[in-house]
Amino acid sequence: MSKRMTTTFDIVPALQSALAALAAQSGGTEPVSLTIDYGEGAAGEGLNVEATVERATRTLVFVQARAVSAQGAVAATASAVFRVPATA
């Protein structure tokens, strides 16, 4: 999943959105944790967000994402854990 961004102010919502959307595809809808680490500044550059599911269990989905400039500089990385709701 990729999403185009235009400013560094968009990094956090874009990372959260990409992580949540990808986790939902694996059944994870309830956020448990989110960690964001910032890299080199990429102000004024367009950024792409790349997200992957690292692991999905019966109860948790582990996802990671990164915001990368067109030149390949990593502006930020994020990891999150989402809980899979119990079925009634």
N, C-alpha and C positions, 0 to 999 in steps of 0.2 A: 504494500500500500504506500503510495506517495502522495504528498500534498504540497502544493507550491505556496511559498510564503514570500513576503516582500520585505519585512523588517525584522530586526531582532526582538521587537516588542511582541511579535506574534509567536515567538518560540514556545513559551509555556502553554498557551491554549492549543497550539497546533500539536505539540507533543502529547498533551493530555487527550486530545480528540483522537489522534491516531492510535494511541495505546488502548483507549476505551473501545473504539470501533473494532479493532482487531481482536481484543479479548472477548467481546460480545459474540464474535463469529465462532468462538470455541466454548461459548456458554457462560463466560465470566462477566457478570454485570455489576457486582458489588465491589467497589474499590476497597482494598485493604491497605496498600501502601504505594507511595510514589516517591521516587528519588530522581532529582535532576542535577547533573553535573555540567557546568559550563566550560567550554573550550575557548578557542580563539574567537575574538569578536568578529562578527561578520556584518557590521552595520552597513546599511545601504545596499547589501547584496541580496539577491533572491536566494532563498534556501529551499531545499527539498527535505521532507521528512520521510525517513524509511523506518518501517516498524516490522518486527518479527515476533512470532510466538516462540519462546524458548522452550517452554514445556507446559503441558496441560495435564492435570490430574483430574480425578473424579470431583475434587472439591476446590481446586485452585488453578488459575491460569497465570503464567509468568510471561510477561511481554517486555520487549526492549525496543527503543526507538532512538534515532539520532537525527539531528538537523545538520545538513551538509551544504556548503556553498557550491556553486558551479565549479570552482577551482579545486574542490575536494577538502577544504578546511572544515573540520568538525566544530560547529558552533556550540552544540550541546548534545548530551546523551541523557537518556532517561530509562528507568526501569520501573515496572509496576507489577503489583500482584492484585488479581481480581478474584473474588470468591464466586464460585458457581452456586447459585441458590439451590437449597434442598428442594427436591420434588415432593409434593404433598401426596 
